[in-house]
């Protein structure tokens, strides 16, 4: 598959998303999770407000708040989960949202899935079994929270698809990011103590996740995904857990048992196959 300029940019965006897993895991070892999310999404909100023009119509705000709620729930579950599980495992488990999306699309909007999606689901379930089995590393509370985050992210994805086809995309994106910041900040104020010091590691994590992996990534995705097919874009995004595994190995020195690696590969393969169901 030869990549054009737009696809190379999307691949770079996916690489940044993969990099966030070890960065967040390192940061939440020093900073409470909701405090970290508050800083990340506050910075992202500022960047988006600078780059976008808002159309504050009632429909845009309602959809932005609804999608922001699911984004917050997904980010909170994933970030807290990273305290208890490996960043590399989190990347593969989060990728399970690819298979939850068509199921929810059918339940909510009656959109049927193809044989490719069903095949991908079977491969992913097999892969998750190997990844979460005792021989693959075992199942812990962090894995459960990450699975929940995949469910919340799946709701976010289908509601974004449904709303941005009808209403103003940039406003919905900005409102969802600000909603995530606001909810994170409220939870942090009521449940956490801000008695930590911001060092270089935390600052790097906030900047990369807030500016590059959130605000700029959303802008690039919206601008360049239209210059490729849905199938090719889906295959590119399927590289996220692979990048998460590579960066987790390089930065944190993480490894997975043989069964865990095989399980991760099956999840990745299922993600690739499921993307062929999209119409170009």
C-alpha positions in Angstrom: 0.0 0.0 0.0 1.7 3.2 -1.3 1.0 6.2 0.9 0.3 9.7 -0.4 1.0 12.9 1.5 -2.3 12.9 3.3 -1.9 9.2 4.4 1.7 9.9 5.6 0.3 12.7 7.8 -2.5 10.4 9.1 0.2 7.7 9.9 2.2 10.3 11.8 -1.0 11.3 13.7 -1.5 7.6 14.6 2.1 7.3 15.7 1.5 10.2 18.1 -1.5 8.5 19.5 0.5 5.4 20.1 3.2 7.4 21.9 0.7 8.7 24.4 0.2 5.4 26.2 3.7 5.2 27.8 3.7 9.0 28.3 0.4 8.9 30.2 1.4 5.9 32.2 4.6 7.7 33.3 2.7 10.9 34.2 -0.1 9.3 36.3 2.6 7.7 38.4 3.3 11.2 39.7 0.0 13.1 39.0 -3.6 12.1 39.9 -5.4 11.0 36.8 -8.2 13.6 36.8 -5.6 16.4 37.4 -3.6 15.1 34.4 -6.7 15.0 32.2 -7.6 18.6 33.3 -4.3 19.9 32.2 -4.3 17.9 29.0 -7.8 19.0 27.8 -7.4 22.6 29.1 -4.4 23.0 26.8 -6.2 21.2 24.0 -9.2 23.5 24.4 -7.1 26.6 24.2 -5.4 25.5 21.0 -8.8 24.5 19.3 -10.3 27.9 20.3 -7.4 29.6 18.6 -7.6 27.6 15.4 -11.4 27.2 15.0 -14.4 29.5 14.5 -17.3 28.4 16.7 -21.0 28.4 15.6 -22.7 28.1 19.0 -26.0 26.8 17.8 -28.1 24.7 20.1 -27.7 21.5 18.2 -23.9 21.9 18.0 -23.6 22.5 21.8 -25.9 19.6 22.7 -24.0 17.1 20.5 -20.7 18.4 21.7 -21.6 18.0 25.3 -23.0 14.5 24.8 -19.9 13.4 22.9 -17.7 15.1 25.4 -19.3 13.1 28.2 -18.4 9.8 26.5 -14.9 11.1 25.7 -14.4 12.0 29.3 -15.7 8.6 30.5 -13.4 6.9 28.0 -10.3 9.0 28.9 -11.0 8.6 32.6 -11.3 4.8 32.4 -8.3 4.4 30.2 -6.1 6.8 32.2 -6.9 5.2 35.6 -6.5 1.8 34.0 -3.0 2.7 32.9 -2.1 2.9 36.6 -2.7 -0.9 36.9 -1.9 -2.3 33.5 0.9 -2.1 31.0 0.8 0.6 28.4 1.3 -1.9 25.6 -1.7 -4.0 26.8 -3.8 -0.9 27.1 -3.1 0.0 23.4 -4.3 -3.4 22.2 -7.4 -3.5 24.5 -8.4 0.0 23.6 -8.3 -1.0 19.9 -11.3 -3.3 20.7 -13.5 -0.2 20.1 -13.2 -1.0 16.4 -15.4 -4.0 16.9 -17.8 -2.4 19.4 -18.6 0.4 17.0 -20.5 -1.7 14.4 -22.4 -3.5 17.2 -23.6 -0.2 18.7 -24.3 1.2 15.2 -26.7 -1.7 14.6 -28.4 -1.4 18.0 -28.8 2.4 17.9 -29.0 3.3 14.2 -29.8 -0.2 12.7 -26.7 -0.1 10.5 -25.8 -3.6 9.5 -22.2 -5.0 9.6 -20.5 -7.0 6.9 -18.7 -10.3 7.0 -15.4 -8.5 7.4 -16.6 -6.9 10.7 -17.8 -10.2 12.0 -14.6 -11.9 11.1 -12.6 -9.1 12.8 -14.7 -9.5 15.9 -14.0 -13.2 16.2 -10.2 -12.6 15.7 -10.3 -9.9 18.3 -12.1 -11.9 20.9 -9.6 -14.7 20.4 -6.8 -12.2 20.6 -8.1 -10.7 23.8 -8.5 -14.1 25.4 -4.8 -14.8 24.7 -3.8 -11.3 25.8 -5.7 -11.5 29.1 -5.2 -15.1 29.9 -2.8 -16.0 32.8 -0.2 -17.1 30.3 -0.6 -13.8 28.4 -0.1 -11.7 31.5 -3.4 -12.2 33.4 -6.5 -10.1 33.8 -6.5 -7.2 36.3 -8.6 -4.1 37.2 -6.6 -2.0 34.8 -7.6 -4.3 31.9 -11.2 -4.1 32.9 -11.2 -0.3 33.1 -9.5 -0.2 29.6 -12.2 -2.5 28.2 -14.8 -0.1 29.6 -12.9 2.8 28.0 -13.2 1.0 24.6 -17.0 0.9 25.1 -17.2 4.6 25.9 -14.9 5.5 23.0 -17.1 3.5 20.7 -20.1 5.6 21.8 -18.1 8.7 21.1 -17.1 7.5 17.6 -20.7 6.6 16.5 -22.1 9.9 17.8 -19.4 11.9 16.1 -20.2 10.1 12.9 -23.9 10.7 13.3 -23.7 14.4 14.4 -20.9 15.8 12.2 -22.7 14.7 9.1 -25.6 16.9 10.1 -24.1 19.8 12.1 -21.0 21.9 12.3 -18.0 19.7 12.9 -15.4 22.1 14.3 -17.8 23.5 17.0 -18.8 20.0 18.1 -15.2 18.9 18.4 -14.2 22.0 20.4 -17.3 21.7 22.7 -16.5 18.0 23.3 -12.9 18.8 24.2 -13.9 21.6 26.6 -16.6 19.4 28.2 -14.0 16.7 28.8 -11.8 19.4 30.5 -14.6 20.7 32.6 -15.7 17.2 33.9 -12.1 16.3 34.5 -11.5 19.5 36.5 -14.7 19.0 38.6 -13.7 15.4 39.5 -10.2 16.5 40.3 -11.3 19.3 42.6 -13.7 17.1 44.5 -11.7 13.8 44.6 -8.0 14.7 44.4 -5.3 16.8 46.1 -3.1 19.1 43.9 0.0 18.6 46.0 2.2 17.4 43.2 5.1 19.1 41.4 5.2 19.5 37.7 8.5 18.2 36.4 9.9 17.8 32.9 8.3 14.3 32.4 4.8 15.6 33.3 5.2 18.8 31.2 6.3 16.8 28.2 3.3 14.4 28.6 0.8 17.3 28.9 2.2 19.1 25.9 2.3 16.0 23.6 -1.1 14.6 24.7 -2.8 18.0 24.9 -1.5 19.8 21.8 -0.2 17.1 19.4 -2.4 14.1 20.3 -5.6 16.0 20.9 -6.0 19.4 19.3 -3.6 19.2 16.3 -4.5 15.5 15.7 -8.2 16.4 15.5 -7.4 19.2 13.0 -5.2 17.0 10.9 -7.6 14.1 10.9 -10.5 16.4 9.8 -8.4 18.0 7.0 -6.6 15.0 5.5 -8.8 12.0 6.1 -11.1 13.2 3.3 -8.1 12.9 0.9 -8.0 9.1 1.2 -10.5 6.3 1.3 -12.2 5.1 4.5 -10.6 1.7 4.2 -7.1 3.0 3.9 -7.6 5.4 6.7 -8.9 2.6 8.9 -5.9 0.5 8.2 -3.6 3.4 9.1 -5.4 3.9 12.4 -5.1 0.2 13.1 -1.4 0.9 13.6 -2.1 2.7 16.9 -1.7 -0.4 19.2 1.4 -1.4 17.3 3.0 2.0 18.0 1.8 1.8 21.6 3.6 -1.5 22.0 6.8 -0.3 20.3 7.0 3.0 22.3 6.1 1.2 25.6 9.0 -1.2 24.9 11.4 1.7 24.1 10.4 4.1 26.9 9.2 1.9 29.7 11.0 -1.3 28.8 7.7 -3.3 28.8 7.5 -6.7 27.3 4.6 -9.1 26.8 4.7 -12.9 27.2 4.6 -15.0 24.0 0.8 -15.6 24.3 0.3 -11.9 25.0 2.2 -11.0 21.8 0.1 -13.5 19.8 -3.1 -12.1 21.3 -2.1 -8.6 20.4 -1.3 -9.6 16.8 -4.7 -11.2 16.5 -6.4 -8.0 17.8 -4.4 -6.0 15.3 -5.3 -8.5 12.4 -8.9 -8.3 13.4 -8.8 -4.5 13.3 -7.3 -4.6 9.8 -10.0 -7.0 8.5 -12.9 -5.2 10.1 -11.9 -2.0 8.3 -12.6 -3.5 4.9 -16.3 -3.2 5.7 -16.2 0.5 5.2 -17.6 1.9 1.9 -15.2 4.1 0.0 
